[in-house]
Amino acid sequence: MPLSVITTDIDSVDKLYGVNFTGNLVPPEWCHRIVGSNGKPNMNAIMILAEIVYWYRPKVEQVGEDDVKLSKKFKADLLQLSYGKIEEKFNLSRDQVKRALDLLESLGLIQRELRTIKLEDKRRLNNVMYIRLLTDNVLKLTADQKYDPGGIKPQRSCDKTGEVCGKTLIDDQTEPITNTKNTTEITTKDYDSIYQAETERVREQVDYEVLARDMVSDRGMIDEIVAIIAENNLYGMEPQLINGERIPASIIRKRFRKINSYVVKEIIDSLRSAPRNIVNTRGYIMTALYNASSTYELGLDMEVTRDMFRREASAWEA
């Protein structure tokens, strides 16, 4: 008699029950099919996909003599995973993470959703990223996948009850999450496209191509600076502590609009000579950007003043 399985009611989780991937969580097929424009494996995208698949693979629990219960590792109906968590785990820059996720999405392996989350204290968190694993496409990508645990193909519902279980509560919800109903609000704008457009605008502002060509070894720092400027321009809402003062986001954005390639070079030079034990690198760069834009503008004003003085002196001598 085949085992009956109590499922999670999350299709992308349940479909991975009994799937045996070859390799150490990274099937070798991925290295041939998840590639960059140069045809070489995009290891950043591969590592991130392996992480996502890990979270979607269900936990299996024997229930009684004949039943197996699947449970998901995450709380909501989709995996909540921030750029910051991915950056920290794999030691990548924001731009590297963004490009890797773009590739996985273009291959039809994941979908990103940005939601507004209501917390218990009634505060809202905007633009929280959730990732949907498109399991069918991942299985097609992985040619050697198997779906036959122990030679027994499981059923998708409990024969005894005909019901599914394993739904979870999150945040301030009073009802279980399902695929058709949740209390989070999915934003309707394509924030991903907006972020990409702002990133491209900032790259033009700082002459990114010239910087990347002239400062090849500093490409990672350049990408990080671009990402910080773009994110602050789009999502900066609260005042931030800079130079010991809380600076309004609107003033920071105004300063950042003046940053050019010369300012970026100065900041990278200062980062090279900075102490090695910087605790908050992102905060350090934010402060450097804010101060450098002001210093650069002051330098231009002084240069204009000197030029005007020289012209007036020449006129007097004449």
N, C-alpha and C positions, 0 to 999 in steps of 0.2 A: 504494500500500500504506500503510495507516494506521500511525502510530508506535505502538510498544508502550511502555508506561510502567512503570518499576520504582517501585513505590509505597513509602510509609513504613510501611504496616501500621497507621497511626493514621488511623482513618476520618474524623475531623473535620478532619485536615490534608489528606488526599487529595481530599476532596470540594470543596476550594477551588481545586484545580488547574484553571486555565483559566477561572475565574470573573472576569469583568471588571465591577467595581463602577463606577458612574458617580460623578462628583464626586471631590474631592481626598481620597480615603480615607474620606470621610463622605458616603454617598449621600443626596441630598436627601429621599428618602422617610423616612429616620429622623427628620427634624425634624417630620414629621407624625404619626409613629407611636410615638415614644419621648417621651412627654409626661408632665408632672406633673398633679396634681389640678386645676390651673388651665387645663389644655388647652394650655399653652405648652411648647415643646421643653425637655426636661431636658438641657441642654448638658453637665452633668457626666457623666450616664449615656452620652450619645452619644460624648463624647471617650474615655471608658473603654472602651466597646465597640469603637471604632475601634482603640484600642491592642491589645485582645485579638485582634481580627480580624487585625491586622498580624502578630502573633506566630504565628497559626495558618495564615496564607497560606504555602504551601510554597515553598522555594527550588527552582528548576528548573535542571537540568543536562543538557546533551546528552551522551549516552553512545554513542559509536560513530556509525554513520550513521543507524540506524533507531530508536534507543531514547532515551527521556527518563527521567531519574531525578529523583524528588522527594525532598527531604529537609526535615526540620522544623528550626525555628530554636531550639527548646528541647530540654532533655535528656531529661526524663521522658516518661511517656505522656500527661501533662496539663501545662498551663502553670502553673508556680509563680510566683505574683505576690502580694506582700505589700501590706498596707494602706499601710505606710510608703513603699514605692516609688511607689505611685499618688499619695499625698499630695505627695511631693517633686516628682514630674514635673509634676503639674497644679496645684500650689499650692493644694491643698484641705485642709480639716480632716478629721479622722477621721470625724466624724459625716456630713459631705458624701459622703465615699467610701462609707460604710456605706449611706446612703440610696440612692445611685446604683446600687450593686450589688444592693440589695434590689429596686429597680425592674427592673433587667435580669433578675433571677431570676424575678420575678413575671410578666414577659412571656414567660418560657420561652426566653430567649436564652442564658443561661449556667446552670451549676450550680457551686456551691462545695463543695469537699471539704477537710476538715481531716485531716491525716495526721501520724503520728509517724515521723520520719526517723531511721534509724540511720547515724551517721557512721563514718568509717574508724577513729577512735579509740574506737569503741564507745559514744560519747555519743549521747544521743537528743535530738532537737529535737521538742517537742510542738506540736500545733496549727499546723502549717505549711499555709498555704492554697494549694490548687491550684484552677484554674478550668477547667472543661470548657466548650468552646464548642458549643452546640447548633446545628450548622451548618445543618441543614435548616430550622429555624425562622428563622434569620438570612436565609437565601435567600428564604423566603416573605415575610419582612418587606420585603425589597428587591425591589420589583416589576420593576425594569429589569435585574436580574442576567442575565448571559448565560453559557452554558456551551458554548463552541465556539471554542477557541483556533485562530485561523487557518483556520477552516472545517473543521477536522479534529477529530472527537471522539476523545479518547484512550481507550485500553483501560486497565483497572485492574490488569493483571498483565503480567509479561513473557512474551510468546509463546514465547520460546526456552527458558526454564527453568520457567515455571509457578510460580515462587516469588516471594516478596516479600523486599525487603532494606531496609536503612537503619535497623535497630534499633540503639539506643544503650545504653551502660552508664552508670549513675550511682551515686554514693555508693560503698558497699562491695559492690555486686552483682557476681556472677560469671556471671550469665546475662542475656541481653537482656530488656528489658521488653516485655511484650505486653499486650493489652487484658484478658487473663484472669489474668495472673500478675505480681505485682510484690512486692518485698520490703519495701515500706513498709506500715505498718499504718494502715488507715483507721479513725478513731475512730467508734464506734457512736452516741455521744450527739449530739444536735442542738445543737452548741455555738453555732451562729448564733442559735438561739432563746434559749439561755441568756444570750448576750451582750445581745440585745435586751431581755430581761426585766430584766437587771441595769442596763442603761442607763435603762430606765423607772423602776426603783426609785431610782436616784441622782437622776433628774430630780425625783421627788417629794420626795426628801430635801432638795434645795436650792431647792425652789419654782421650778422651771424656767420655768413659764409666766409667773409674776410677773416674774422676772428678764428674760426675753426681751421682755416688754412694756415694762418700765421702762428697759431698757438696749438698745434696738434696735440701735444702732451697734456694740455689743459682743457681738452674737450669736455671732460666730465664736469669740471667746475663751471664752464660756460653754460652747459645744459642746465645745471642746478640754478644758476643765476637767472636764466631765462624762465625756468619753471616758477621760481619764487615771484618774479615780477608778474607773470601771467596770472598766477593764482591769486595774488593780492589784488590785482586789477579787477578780477572777476568776483571773487568771493570774500575779499576783506570787508568786514562789516564793523567789527569791534575795534576800539582804540588799542594800540599795541605799545608795550613798554620799550622805549628807545631812549638811550642816554639818560635813563632814570626818570623819564617823563612819559605819561600816557599820551600818545600822539593820535589824533583822530584819523580814521582810515582814509578819509577824503584828502587829507593833507599828504599822507604817505603816497597815495595814488598820483597826486599832482607832482610830487618829487620824482616818482619813478618814471613818469612820462618824459623826463628830461635826461634820462640815462642814455648814453651812447657808447660807442665802442671804446672811446678813450677812458670813460669811467669804468667800464668792465675790466679793461687792462689794469687800471690802478687797483681795483679791488682784488684781482687775482694776484697781483704783486704783493699786496698787503696780506693776503691769505698765506702766501709762501713764507713770509717772515713772521707770521703769527705764532704764538705759543702752541706747542703740540697738544696741550691738554685742554683744548677748547671743549667745554661740556656740551654747549648748544650751538652746533655749527650753523644751523638754519637761522637762529637768532643773531649770531655774529654777522652772517651775510646780510640779513635785513638791516642791521644797524650800519654796516659798511655802505650799503646801497643808499640809505637815507642820508648819511653824512657826506658821502662822495658826491652825490648829485648837488648838494648845497655848496660844497667846496669848489667843485668844478664851475658852477655858476658864478661864484664869487671871484674865481680866478679870471673868468672871461670879463667880468665887470672891471676888474683892475687892469686887465690888458687893454680894454677899450679906453679907460681913463688915461693910461700912459700914452696910448697912440694919439688921443686928442691933445694931450699936453705937448707932445712932440710936434704936432702940426701947428699948434698955436705958437710955440717957441720959434719954429721955422718962419712963421709969418712975421713975428716981431723982428727977427734978425734981418729979414728981407726989407 
